[in-house]
Amino acid sequence: MIKLLQRTGLFLCLVFIALRCYASEQIVVVYPDLEQPYSQVFETIIEGIGSGSAELSLLKVKDKESQSVGEWFSNKKPSAIIALGSTGYRHNDQFPKDIPLVFGAVRNIPPSRSGVSLNIDPANLFHALKNTNKAYKRLYVVYNPKRYLDWIILAKSVADDMKIEVVGFEASSLREAMDHYKTIFDQENLEESVLWLPLDSSVVNNKVVIPYLLKESWDKNLAVASSVVGHVKRGLLMSIFPDNQAMGLQLAQLALERHSGSVRSHSKQARFAINTRTARHLGIIFNEPFQEQVEIEYPSAR
């Protein structure tokens, strides 16, 4: 945990220094009006955005806001706008067109837009794999090309440097995805492979896909890593998910850099959860430096 804090702290310090030159700037953060615990994610992201020196104005909106968001901006001219979540995206047509706009806390950044998605940078996944006693040779991914093609391209470029093959299966529905999962479990030497589950309900769901993967991965010794922490609690090996405060700093820097065109990024800093029971069953040992980066362990110690 100490090294996790050191690693995250270094990242936050570097971005904080980069943001200090924007001390006189103002960022408007548009985010959804939700109850706890759902609002906690956005509150943490906003803390990250506010960690720099820019002044923040917060605009909390409901999904079906009666008051026009456009009217709120009629007498305000911020330096940039950060729209969080799907609610922020649905109101984007009411934002001033001449003010830099970035999106955050969404699964995919819309084409021709800028922002930081909830998807973790694939380098974090390969970092976790390299910190085990296993020499993994391939990574299987079932993905929807309309949502995850850029992630796959980036993952392949990172994996090439680590001598890991990324094997992608395109699917646009759960039925297609299930066919591909069955194909993966028919492969040989699965102990040399890892299956990555993206944050995408078109290829992963809790009712059908996860129960199937839990049984097959246990029986056939395939390590499965997921974007969803709850899947680890149920028995999958590992989850890699965004550091929300660090994501906020990413968003603030992107918003104030005023890039022309589209700058789409994944969450650079990640947090980790592991299932120790599943790791023992698979014969996987995470080295000590990585274990200090793990934030959540299942089964929980009593």
Stockholm file with secondary structure:
# STOCKHOLM 1.0

chainA/1-302         MIKLLQRTGLFLCLVFIALRCYASEQIVVVYPDLEQPYSQVFETIIEGIGSGSAELSLLKVKDKESQSVGEWFSNKKPSAIIALGSTGYRHNDQFPKDIPLVFGAVRNIPPSRSGVSLNIDPANLFHALKNTNKAYKRLYVVYNPKRYLDWIILAKSVADDMKIEVVGFEASSLREAMDHYKTIFDQENLEESVLWLPLDSSVVNNKVVIPYLLKESWDKNLAVASSVVGHVKRGLLMSIFPDNQAMGLQLAQLALERHSGSVRSHSKQARFAINTRTARHLGIIFNEPFQEQVEIEYPSAR
#=GR chainA/1-302 SS CHHHHHHHHHHHHHHHHHHGGGTTCEEEEEEECCCTTTHHHHHHHHHHHTTSSSEEEEEEECTTCSSCHHHHTTTCCCSEEEEEHHHHHHTGGGSCTTSCEEEESSSSCCTTCEEEEEEECHHHHHHHHHTBSCCCCEEEEEECHHHHHHHHHHHHHHHHHTTCEEEEEECSSHHHHHHHHHHHHTSSCGGGEEEEECSCTTTCCTTTHHHHHHHHHHHHTCEEEESCHHHHHHTCSEEEEECHHHHHHHHHHHHHHTCSSCCEEEESSEEEEEEHHHHHHHTCCBCHHHHTTEEEEESCCC
#=GC SS_cons         CHHHHHHHHHHHHHHHHHHGGGTTCEEEEEEECCCTTTHHHHHHHHHHHTTSSSEEEEEEECTTCSSCHHHHTTTCCCSEEEEEHHHHHHTGGGSCTTSCEEEESSSSCCTTCEEEEEEECHHHHHHHHHTBSCCCCEEEEEECHHHHHHHHHHHHHHHHHTTCEEEEEECSSHHHHHHHHHHHHTSSCGGGEEEEECSCTTTCCTTTHHHHHHHHHHHHTCEEEESCHHHHHHTCSEEEEECHHHHHHHHHHHHHHTCSSCCEEEESSEEEEEEHHHHHHHTCCBCHHHHTTEEEEESCCC
//
